[in-house]
Amino acid sequence: MSTFNAPKGIPEYYPPRSAAFLAVRETLAEAVRRAGYGYIELPIFEDTTLFARGVGESTDVVSKEMYTFADRGGRSVTLRPEGTAGVVRSVIEHGLDRGQLPVKLCYAGPFFRYERPQAGRYRQLQQLGVEAIGVDDPALDAEVIAIADAGFRALGLTGYRLEITSLGDATCRPGYRERLQEFLRDLPLDTETRARAELNPLRVLDDKRPAVREMLTDAPLMVDHLSAECRENYEQVKGFLNDLGVKFTENPRLVRGLDYYTKTTFEFVHDGLGAQSGIGGGGRYDGLMAELGGQPLSGVGFGLGLDRILLACEAEGLMVGDEARCQVFCVPLGEVAKARLVAVAGELRAAGVRVDLAYGGKGLKGAMKAADRSGARYALVLGDRDLDAGAVQLKELASGEQRTVALEGVVTAVREALGR
């Protein structure tokens, strides 16, 4: 009988590495919670039109990478390729924008893009994101960026940099778009790239091919054509980042892979990851909510790539997460002892201690090997003599030191040993 493998391009996290993955996600989520963001659980799939309109039909995400299919009712649905469009849809649908603004939400989970799998680029990617909707304030842009920076620093990451720019808005981008298109029309671009230039010329600036990038050396830059208002907005964002102690580098050629970004746009890059160096990014989106049928409210947010952030931690040699499955491992010697330790394990878990037990009737030697492999700090060994004495052996696995404690006081003794 043939065996099954996970689909190509889908990373799986299992012990012990899954402990580091969870630690990355929780550390970043804690930085988000400290800024007052509430959690939203999004659908895994949505109406295809939501992403076509929200993300932009000229993007690679929509034109090449979405997992789109017809459901049993003949409706076209798509596995979510990103989070912002779904959050905005939910805010509109549930009237969250009718209350206090900004609406501050965070989300986490898998997203799906049909890409060529390689290290750090997966078809199922794990992200954590935030969206702050309803207020156009440079200080809010800076807050969003600082949250991500704080999360990276809490993980111990140092080898990353923040790149920022401004993509302008509806008052200055149309004029820049015309200048850029005029420049691109004089270049010997291939048919597909030329069509992209006519649909959305900024997308051409995101082209990674060396030959195209060389042709774009003298291309006009958006930051040189900002309106006075957008220029002031950009300067204020940078000023607030300085106030928050967030270091950044200006990259006037930065173009994110989604069409809805305006004004502040940013990306975190880690040089230890090779070609797939982006570990997260985002920006402001002025017209997205109105485009999806809501009020003309602005928003700002980010999406952080948990898979790549974990790779970045590993590239820097950072030990994140506790690989130990449990803190205490119970070793019963006999069925009567097993019944007693099952109860003790339950009491310890209720007291907040992570506990496992040697199941399957293992002998002492096999059970102690299992205890070592579990990563536990202590083993509780209980035999017939201990039962008769109303005691249990508490053994520190690293040192081998062992002492006898009363069964009735074992929960207190274990918590004290763990420093709790």
Stockholm file with secondary structure:
# STOCKHOLM 1.0

chainA/1-420         MSTFNAPKGIPEYYPPRSAAFLAVRETLAEAVRRAGYGYIELPIFEDTTLFARGVGESTDVVSKEMYTFADRGGRSVTLRPEGTAGVVRSVIEHGLDRGQLPVKLCYAGPFFRYERPQAGRYRQLQQLGVEAIGVDDPALDAEVIAIADAGFRALGLTGYRLEITSLGDATCRPGYRERLQEFLRDLPLDTETRARAELNPLRVLDDKRPAVREMLTDAPLMVDHLSAECRENYEQVKGFLNDLGVKFTENPRLVRGLDYYTKTTFEFVHDGLGAQSGIGGGGRYDGLMAELGGQPLSGVGFGLGLDRILLACEAEGLMVGDEARCQVFCVPLGEVAKARLVAVAGELRAAGVRVDLAYGGKGLKGAMKAADRSGARYALVLGDRDLDAGAVQLKELASGEQRTVALEGVVTAVREALGR
#=GR chainA/1-420 SS CCCCCCCTTCCCCCTTHHHHHHHHHHHHHHHHHTTTCEECCCCSEEEHHHHHHHHCTTSHIIIIICCEEECTTSCEEEECSCSHHHHHHHHHHTTGGGSSSSEEEEEEEEEECCCCCBTTBCSEEEEEEEEEESCCCHHHHHHHHHHHHHHHHHHTCCSEEEEEEECCCTTTHHHHHHHHHHHHHTSCCCHHHHHHHHHCGGGGGGCCCHHHHHHTTTCCCGGGGCCHHHHHHHHHHHHHHHHTTCCCEECTTCCCSSTTCEEEEEEEEEGGGTTCCEEEEEEEESSHHHHTTSCSCCEEEEEEEHHHHHHHHHHTTCCCSCCCSCSEEEEESSHHHHHHHHHHHHHHHHTTCCEEECCSCCCHHHHHHHHHHHTCSEEEEECHHHHHHTEEEEEETTTCCEEEEEGGGHHHHHHHHTTC
#=GC SS_cons         CCCCCCCTTCCCCCTTHHHHHHHHHHHHHHHHHTTTCEECCCCSEEEHHHHHHHHCTTSHIIIIICCEEECTTSCEEEECSCSHHHHHHHHHHTTGGGSSSSEEEEEEEEEECCCCCBTTBCSEEEEEEEEEESCCCHHHHHHHHHHHHHHHHHHTCCSEEEEEEECCCTTTHHHHHHHHHHHHHTSCCCHHHHHHHHHCGGGGGGCCCHHHHHHTTTCCCGGGGCCHHHHHHHHHHHHHHHHTTCCCEECTTCCCSSTTCEEEEEEEEEGGGTTCCEEEEEEEESSHHHHTTSCSCCEEEEEEEHHHHHHHHHHTTCCCSCCCSCSEEEEESSHHHHHHHHHHHHHHHHTTCCEEECCSCCCHHHHHHHHHHHTCSEEEEECHHHHHHTEEEEEETTTCCEEEEEGGGHHHHHHHHTTC
//
